[in-house]
Amino acid sequence: MTTTSRLSFRVPPDTEHRLRAAAAATGQSLTNLVISAADARAKEVLASHTLVPADFDQLIAALDATVTPNDALRAVARRPRRVKQA
């Protein structure tokens, strides 16, 4: 990981002790522990607040793709519908 930016923030003493203990328990530096946890949380938040999924282009391409019917698809298409269309 190449670092090009710096963040600086204050934490309560009990939080610092807990973070240092967790870093030591996992064999990571305090910096790596905090960055990996914060980055994972940021990705979760952004994913839940993003209206267009990251693979939206793949979805559109799949929907636009020409489908060649095979025997299984033809068989399903011949089945009677369970729900009547209005």
N, C-alpha and C positions, 0 to 999 in steps of 0.2 A: 504494500500500500504506500503510495506516494502522498505525503501530506503537503498541502499547499495553503491551507487555511488554519486559523487558530481560534478556538472558542475558550472563553474564560468565564467561569461562574462560581458562585459560592454555594456551599451546602452545609447543612447543620452537622455538628460534630458526630452525632450518632449515625447519620447517613454516610459520612466519610469512613467511619470505622467499619460499617457493614460492607461498603464497596471494597475497601481494602481487603477485608477478610474473604470476600467472594473472589476477588482477583487472585489472592494467594491460594485459595482452595482449588481454583481451576488452572493454576499455573500461568495465568495471563498477567500482563502489566495492567495497572489500574486504567491507563489510557485505553488499551485494547478492550477491556471489559466494558467500560462506559460507552465507547464508540459503537461496539457491536450491539449492545443492548439498545442504545438510543436509535441506531440505524434500523434495527429490526422493528422497533415500535413505530418509527416514522413511516416505514414501508406499509405497515398494517393500517395506520391512520390514512395515508394517502390512497391506499387500495380501496378502503371503505368509503372514501369521499370522492372517488373518481367516477364520473358518469360513463366514460367510455373505457372498457377494459383494454388492457395492453395488447391483447390478441384480437382486437376488433377487426383489423384488416384481414386476418386469416378467416374470421367468421364470414365477412362479406364475400371473400373469394370463394369460400366453400358454398355459400348460398347462390352465388352467380355461376358456379361450375355446372357444366352440362352433365346430366345424369344419364347413363346408359342403363335402361332397365334390364335386370337379370331375371331368372326364373322365380327366385324368391320374392322379388319386388312385384312381379306380375301376379303371383299368387295372392299376395296381400291385397293388391288393388282389386282383385276379383271378389274378395270376401264382402258379405253384406255389411252395411254400416250399422253400428249399434245405436248411433244417435241420428235422428232425422234432422236434416237441415231445413231451416225455415225458408 
